[in-house]
Amino acid sequence: MQKINFTSSSITSSRLIYGCMRIAGDNTPADKAKGKLALRAALEAGYNHFDHADIYGGGHCESLFGELLTELKQETPTIREQLIITSKAGIRFEPQRYDFSTDYLTTSVENSLKRLNVDYLDMFLLHRPDYLFNTEEVAQTFQQLKASGKVKHFGVSNFSPSQVSLLQSALDEPLLVNQIEINIHNISSLTDGSLDQCQQLGITPIAWCPLGGVAYPAWGNTFSTADEERIAAELARQGEQYNCSPWQLILAWLLKHPANICPIIGSTTPERIVAAKQALAIEYNHADWYRLLEARNGYAQP
Ligand SMILES: NC(=O)c1ccc[n+]([C@@H]2O[C@H](COP(=O)([O-])OP(=O)(O)OC[C@H]3O[C@@H](n4cnc5c(N)ncnc54)[C@H](OP(=O)(O)O)[C@@H]3O)[C@@H](O)[C@H]2O)c1
């Protein structure tokens, strides 16, 4: 598996990150067993970076990962140090909706550590921007979490470029990542400055739901049947050319961007988790990148 260093940090992540949002399913014994198999497949395939959030599966996803880690430690006592474990917090349900207060974030990190059965998070991300957040309070919280050894590095998720700049201005260490939705349906990061800012500041963009709009309808789907047919036709044509499946091409399309996007693979199917790696070997042509963009947009680039 290709590796990428997150600028100015000790973090060396697999280029494809494994997303743990779906691993617990409905938390039945069968779903949990399936989730563990998916995690083992990811480890076997060379994914070393696992993405969590306090809210995934209501905490069950982190707990399942913690259970597996306990088993893995019997087999490989140093396994924890070989992994990059990221978690997120800041979204709350009771009361709704976002909360970046020191108490809330600190308690959330402590609960994640317990569920994951680890002493520290490699990265802690603010899950979604709290429009009411106090930058100085967040900066202090980050300092305390770092000083306590509970978190090594910090990042954000779903932050606009100006929100990243605002928070960064209050911090004495760099934000390492901005985890945002990037897929063939949601391409706003190409034009809203997010990917430009990542390149400028050395922030790694991490793409969530990378297959939205192809493997399943993306969030807030606006594609018409005609859009889907046009995209499918171009993907089929390119699939023959590159000898790969449409969804692998979509990953290659993301990987081609010079900001070094790291897609998060959220499949729980071992074959797909492994096959996603083939996208890293596709030598994706510049002109084909634009052909797919034009098929997606339904008009030629000017
Ligand atoms: N920061 C945020 O706000 C945010 C939001 C959402 C997600 N995330 C993170 O991003 C990760 C990835 O998101 P995601 O799980 O939505 O990602 P994804 O990899 O785009 O989608 C995975 C889903 O697509 C299905 N799938 C994959 N390949 C397929 C194919 N060839 N044909 C049909 N279905 C296919 C999978 O089904 P199978 O499992 O059956 O293979 C699974 O249901 C999450 O795990 C989470 O860590 C972050």
The ligand as an SDF file (V2000), in Angstrom:
LIG
                    3D

 48 52  0  0  0  0  0  0  0  0999 V2000
  -16.4800   13.4450    8.2340 N   0  0  0  0  0  0  0  0  0  0  0  0
  -17.7220   13.1800    7.8680 C   0  0  0  0  0  0  0  0  0  0  0  0
  -18.6430   14.0010    7.9980 O   0  0  0  0  0  0  0  0  0  0  0  0
  -18.0190   11.8260    7.2990 C   0  0  0  0  0  0  0  0  0  0  0  0
  -19.2820   11.5440    6.7610 C   0  0  0  0  0  0  0  0  0  0  0  0
  -19.5140   10.2670    6.2350 C   0  0  0  0  0  0  0  0  0  0  0  0
  -18.4990    9.3110    6.2520 C   0  0  0  0  0  0  0  0  0  0  0  0
  -17.2840    9.6070    6.8060 N   0  0  0  0  0  0  0  0  0  0  0  0
  -16.1790    8.6220    6.8050 C   0  0  0  0  0  0  0  0  0  0  0  0
  -15.9780    8.2080    5.4800 O   0  0  0  0  0  0  0  0  0  0  0  0
  -15.9590    6.7770    5.4440 C   0  0  0  0  0  0  0  0  0  0  0  0
  -16.3860    6.3310    4.0890 C   0  0  0  0  0  0  0  0  0  0  0  0
  -17.7350    6.6910    3.8350 O   0  0  0  0  0  0  0  0  0  0  0  0
  -18.6990    5.6620    3.1480 P   0  0  0  0  0  0  0  0  0  0  0  0
  -18.7390    4.4220    3.9640 O   0  0  0  0  0  0  0  0  0  0  0  0
  -19.9670    6.3260    2.8170 O   0  0  0  0  0  0  0  0  0  0  0  0
  -17.8000    5.4280    1.8620 O   0  0  0  0  0  0  0  0  0  0  0  0
  -17.8480    4.7350    0.4840 P   0  0  0  0  0  0  0  0  0  0  0  0
  -16.6240    3.8980    0.4370 O   0  0  0  0  0  0  0  0  0  0  0  0
  -18.0530    5.8210   -0.5290 O   0  0  0  0  0  0  0  0  0  0  0  0
  -19.1630    3.8420    0.4820 O   0  0  0  0  0  0  0  0  0  0  0  0
  -19.2350    2.6070    1.0920 C   0  0  0  0  0  0  0  0  0  0  0  0
  -20.5980    2.0540    0.7640 C   0  0  0  0  0  0  0  0  0  0  0  0
  -20.6580    1.8100   -0.6390 O   0  0  0  0  0  0  0  0  0  0  0  0
  -20.9270    0.4430   -0.8640 C   0  0  0  0  0  0  0  0  0  0  0  0
  -20.1160    0.0450   -2.0060 N   0  0  0  0  0  0  0  0  0  0  0  0
  -18.7870    0.1290   -2.1570 C   0  0  0  0  0  0  0  0  0  0  0  0
  -18.4070   -0.3080   -3.3680 N   0  0  0  0  0  0  0  0  0  0  0  0
  -19.5430   -0.6520   -3.9950 C   0  0  0  0  0  0  0  0  0  0  0  0
  -19.8350   -1.1640   -5.2730 C   0  0  0  0  0  0  0  0  0  0  0  0
  -18.8610   -1.4240   -6.1460 N   0  0  0  0  0  0  0  0  0  0  0  0
  -21.1160   -1.3880   -5.6090 N   0  0  0  0  0  0  0  0  0  0  0  0
  -22.1090   -1.1560   -4.7260 C   0  0  0  0  0  0  0  0  0  0  0  0
  -21.9010   -0.6870   -3.4770 N   0  0  0  0  0  0  0  0  0  0  0  0
  -20.6240   -0.4340   -3.1270 C   0  0  0  0  0  0  0  0  0  0  0  0
  -20.4960   -0.2680    0.3880 C   0  0  0  0  0  0  0  0  0  0  0  0
  -21.2350   -1.4530    0.5110 O   0  0  0  0  0  0  0  0  0  0  0  0
  -20.5530   -2.7720    1.1450 P   0  0  0  0  0  0  0  0  0  0  0  0
  -20.2100   -2.4370    2.5630 O   0  0  0  0  0  0  0  0  0  0  0  0
  -21.6590   -3.7910    1.0410 O   0  0  0  0  0  0  0  0  0  0  0  0
  -19.3520   -3.1240    0.3070 O   0  0  0  0  0  0  0  0  0  0  0  0
  -20.8390    0.7570    1.4610 C   0  0  0  0  0  0  0  0  0  0  0  0
  -22.2140    0.6820    1.7740 O   0  0  0  0  0  0  0  0  0  0  0  0
  -16.8610    6.3690    6.6030 C   0  0  0  0  0  0  0  0  0  0  0  0
  -16.6150    5.0410    7.0180 O   0  0  0  0  0  0  0  0  0  0  0  0
  -16.4450    7.3760    7.6370 C   0  0  0  0  0  0  0  0  0  0  0  0
  -15.2360    6.9370    8.2430 O   0  0  0  0  0  0  0  0  0  0  0  0
  -17.0390   10.8470    7.3070 C   0  0  0  0  0  0  0  0  0  0  0  0
  1  2  1  0
  2  3  2  0
  2  4  1  0
  4  5  1  0
  4 48  2  0
  5  6  2  0
  6  7  1  0
  7  8  2  0
  8  9  1  0
  8 48  1  0
  9 10  1  0
  9 46  1  0
 10 11  1  0
 11 12  1  0
 11 44  1  0
 12 13  1  0
 13 14  1  0
 14 15  2  0
 14 16  1  0
 14 17  1  0
 17 18  1  0
 18 19  2  0
 18 20  1  0
 18 21  1  0
 21 22  1  0
 22 23  1  0
 23 24  1  0
 23 42  1  0
 24 25  1  0
 25 26  1  0
 25 36  1  0
 26 27  1  0
 26 35  1  0
 27 28  2  0
 28 29  1  0
 29 30  1  0
 29 35  2  0
 30 31  1  0
 30 32  2  0
 32 33  1  0
 33 34  2  0
 34 35  1  0
 36 37  1  0
 36 42  1  0
 37 38  1  0
 38 39  2  0
 38 40  1  0
 38 41  1  0
 42 43  1  0
 44 45  1  0
 44 46  1  0
 46 47  1  0
M  CHG  2   8   1  16  -1
M  END
$$$$
